[in-house]
Amino acid sequence: MGKQPKWATHDRQQCLIRIWTETGDACLLGHPLCDNPEHYLYFEPKGVTVSVPVTLPCQSTSGNPIRDENGNQLYITLYGSKTVTAYEPKFLRLHERRWQSAIKAWQAEDRLDWQNERQRLHATNDRRVSSGGQFNGVGRDIYFDRQPAYYLLAVGVSGVTLKPFARVRLPSSYMALDVDLPTLRGVSKNARRKAIRYGQTKRIQTEVDKAVKHYLANR
């Protein structure tokens, strides 16, 4: 047996059965055993991308108009794109049309439930759960009070700016900050290597503390 789609709960499948029981093989106009093929014709809307010509005046790199030998402005035609609604003809019975409408509504409902659940989880700010289950009020307060202001992830030299920087993560968050370390620029290479290798130095800590406080005060 193939895997059922997520929308296909037991109650929803029973609803589809009820729709079939009520309509049977009726055409889209509700006629049972209808012999008119046009009554089964349904035009389903769908978005399609089409080309759109756009005519622009030719200009030089300095912005001056480019003209032909007779002094007439030259133009160039480019092609953009836009989405329009097209209607695809299909042959459906009434119960199939109602099934389509019901399934689309259920899928939209499931998407909304998923988005609400995701927002609810993010609202907890990635707060971790103890092995015994959810935090109680006191345990949660103790846990967050004991957290440091940030976690130092790495210290190195940026491959883009070629300047020393530190990467830190804020507690109970996915947010990571890259902090420039200007105090390491004037020191010797040997001292800089040691600072980068061991990470926790007073210079680095001072710069990171200042950057994190500035971020928290201005976010």
C-alpha positions as CSV (number, residue, x, y, z in Angstrom):
1,M,0.0,0.0,0.0
2,G,1.4,3.4,-1.0
3,K,2.0,6.1,1.5
4,Q,-1.1,8.3,2.2
5,P,-0.8,12.1,1.7
6,K,-0.7,14.1,4.9
7,W,-4.1,15.6,4.4
8,A,-5.8,12.2,4.1
9,T,-6.9,11.8,7.7
10,H,-9.6,9.3,8.5
11,D,-12.3,12.0,8.9
12,R,-11.4,13.6,5.6
13,Q,-11.5,10.3,3.8
14,Q,-15.0,9.7,5.2
15,C,-15.9,13.1,3.9
16,L,-14.8,12.2,0.4
17,I,-16.9,9.0,0.6
18,R,-20.0,11.1,1.6
19,I,-19.5,13.4,-1.4
20,W,-19.4,10.3,-3.7
21,T,-22.5,8.9,-2.1
22,E,-24.4,12.2,-2.6
23,T,-23.4,12.8,-6.2
24,G,-22.5,9.5,-7.8
25,D,-21.6,9.9,-11.5
26,A,-23.5,13.1,-12.0
27,C,-22.1,15.7,-14.4
28,L,-20.9,19.1,-13.2
29,L,-24.5,20.4,-13.5
30,G,-25.7,17.6,-11.2
31,H,-27.5,15.5,-13.8
32,P,-27.3,11.8,-13.0
33,L,-26.2,9.6,-16.0
34,C,-25.9,12.8,-18.2
35,D,-25.1,12.1,-21.9
36,N,-24.0,15.6,-22.7
37,P,-20.2,15.7,-22.8
38,E,-20.1,19.5,-22.5
39,H,-21.6,19.2,-19.0
40,Y,-18.4,17.4,-17.9
41,L,-16.1,20.1,-19.3
42,Y,-14.3,22.1,-16.6
43,F,-11.7,24.9,-17.3
44,E,-9.1,24.7,-14.5
45,P,-7.1,28.0,-13.9
46,K,-3.4,27.7,-13.7
47,G,-0.5,30.2,-13.7
48,V,1.8,30.2,-16.8
49,T,4.8,32.4,-17.6
50,V,4.7,34.3,-20.9
51,S,7.2,36.6,-22.6
52,V,6.6,40.3,-22.6
53,P,8.4,42.6,-25.1
54,V,9.9,45.8,-23.7
55,T,11.2,48.4,-26.1
56,L,14.0,50.7,-24.8
57,P,15.9,53.6,-26.4
58,C,19.5,52.8,-27.1
59,Q,22.0,54.9,-25.1
60,S,25.8,55.1,-24.9
61,T,27.7,54.3,-21.7
62,S,27.5,58.0,-20.8
63,G,23.8,58.1,-21.2
64,N,23.5,59.9,-24.5
65,P,21.0,58.7,-27.1
66,I,22.3,56.6,-30.0
67,R,20.9,57.6,-33.4
68,D,21.1,56.3,-36.9
69,E,22.7,58.1,-39.8
70,N,19.5,60.2,-40.3
71,G,19.4,61.3,-36.7
72,N,16.5,59.0,-35.6
73,Q,16.6,57.5,-32.1
74,L,17.5,53.8,-32.2
75,Y,15.6,51.3,-30.0
76,I,16.2,47.8,-28.8
77,T,13.5,45.2,-27.9
78,L,14.1,43.1,-24.8
79,Y,11.9,40.3,-23.5
80,G,10.8,40.1,-19.9
81,S,8.3,37.6,-18.4
82,K,5.1,37.7,-16.4
83,T,2.7,35.2,-14.9
84,V,-0.8,35.1,-16.4
85,T,-3.8,32.9,-15.8
86,A,-4.5,30.2,-18.4
87,Y,-7.5,27.8,-18.4
88,E,-6.8,24.1,-19.0
89,P,-9.9,22.1,-20.2
90,K,-10.5,18.9,-18.2
91,F,-13.4,16.4,-18.1
92,L,-14.6,15.9,-14.5
93,R,-17.6,14.5,-12.8
94,L,-19.3,16.5,-10.0
95,H,-17.8,14.4,-7.2
96,E,-14.3,14.8,-8.6
97,R,-14.7,18.6,-8.7
98,R,-15.9,18.7,-5.1
99,W,-13.0,16.4,-4.1
100,Q,-10.5,18.8,-5.7
101,S,-12.0,21.8,-3.8
102,A,-12.1,19.9,-0.5
103,I,-8.5,18.7,-0.8
104,K,-7.2,22.2,-1.7
105,A,-9.0,23.6,1.4
106,W,-7.5,20.9,3.6
107,Q,-4.0,21.4,2.3
108,A,-4.3,25.2,2.9
109,E,-5.6,24.5,6.4
110,D,-2.6,22.2,7.1
111,R,-0.2,24.8,5.8
112,L,-1.7,27.4,8.2
113,D,-1.5,25.0,11.1
114,W,2.1,24.2,10.3
115,Q,3.0,27.9,10.1
116,N,1.3,28.7,13.4
117,E,3.1,25.8,15.1
118,R,6.4,27.0,13.7
119,Q,5.8,30.5,15.0
120,R,4.9,29.1,18.4
121,L,8.1,27.0,18.5
122,H,10.2,30.0,17.5
123,A,8.5,32.1,20.1
124,T,10.1,30.0,22.7
125,N,13.5,31.3,21.4
126,D,15.0,27.9,21.1
127,R,14.8,27.2,24.8
128,R,16.1,23.7,25.5
129,V,14.1,21.1,27.3
130,S,15.6,19.0,30.2
131,S,15.7,15.2,30.0
132,G,12.8,15.1,32.4
133,G,10.4,17.0,30.1
134,Q,9.4,20.7,30.0
135,F,11.0,23.2,32.4
136,N,9.0,24.3,35.3
137,G,9.0,28.0,36.1
138,V,11.9,27.9,38.7
139,G,14.1,25.6,36.6
140,R,13.6,27.7,33.5
141,D,14.6,30.9,35.3
142,I,17.7,29.2,36.9
143,Y,18.8,27.8,33.5
144,F,18.6,31.1,31.7
145,D,20.2,33.1,34.5
146,R,23.2,30.8,34.3
147,Q,23.7,31.2,30.6
148,P,26.7,33.4,29.4
149,A,26.2,36.5,27.4
150,Y,27.5,34.6,24.3
151,Y,29.3,31.5,23.2
152,L,32.6,31.9,21.4
153,L,32.5,29.6,18.3
154,A,35.7,30.5,16.5
155,V,38.5,33.1,16.1
156,G,40.3,33.5,12.8
157,V,41.2,35.6,9.8
158,S,38.4,36.5,7.3
159,G,39.1,35.1,3.8
160,V,37.2,38.2,2.4
161,T,38.7,41.1,4.4
162,L,41.9,39.4,5.5
163,K,41.3,40.8,9.0
164,P,41.0,39.0,12.3
165,F,37.4,38.4,13.6
166,A,35.5,36.3,16.1
167,R,32.3,34.4,15.6
168,V,29.9,34.1,18.6
169,R,26.5,32.7,19.1
170,L,23.9,34.3,21.3
171,P,22.5,31.9,24.0
172,S,19.2,30.2,23.3
173,S,19.2,31.5,19.8
174,Y,20.4,30.5,16.3
175,M,21.8,34.1,15.8
176,A,25.6,34.2,15.2
177,L,27.6,37.4,15.0
178,D,30.9,38.1,13.3
179,V,32.9,40.6,15.4
180,D,35.8,42.5,14.0
181,L,38.9,42.4,16.1
182,P,40.9,45.7,15.4
183,T,43.0,45.3,18.6
184,L,44.8,42.3,17.0
185,R,45.9,44.2,13.9
186,G,48.8,46.0,15.5
187,V,50.3,43.1,17.3
188,S,53.0,40.7,16.0
189,K,52.1,37.8,13.8
190,N,53.2,35.4,16.6
191,A,51.1,37.1,19.2
192,R,48.1,37.2,16.8
193,R,48.5,33.5,16.1
194,K,48.5,32.7,19.8
195,A,45.4,34.8,20.4
196,I,43.6,33.2,17.5
197,R,44.7,29.7,18.5
198,Y,43.7,30.0,22.2
199,G,40.8,32.3,21.6
200,Q,40.1,33.5,25.1
201,T,42.3,36.6,25.5
202,K,41.4,39.9,27.2
203,R,41.6,41.8,24.0
204,I,39.2,39.4,22.2
205,Q,36.9,39.3,25.1
206,T,36.7,43.1,25.4
207,E,35.9,43.6,21.7
208,V,33.3,40.8,21.7
209,D,31.7,42.1,24.9
210,K,31.4,45.5,23.4
211,A,30.0,44.2,20.1
212,V,27.4,42.0,21.7
213,K,26.2,44.7,24.1
214,H,25.8,47.1,21.1
215,Y,23.9,44.5,19.1
216,L,21.5,43.7,22.0
217,A,20.9,47.4,22.7
218,N,20.1,48.2,19.0
219,R,18.3,45.2,17.6
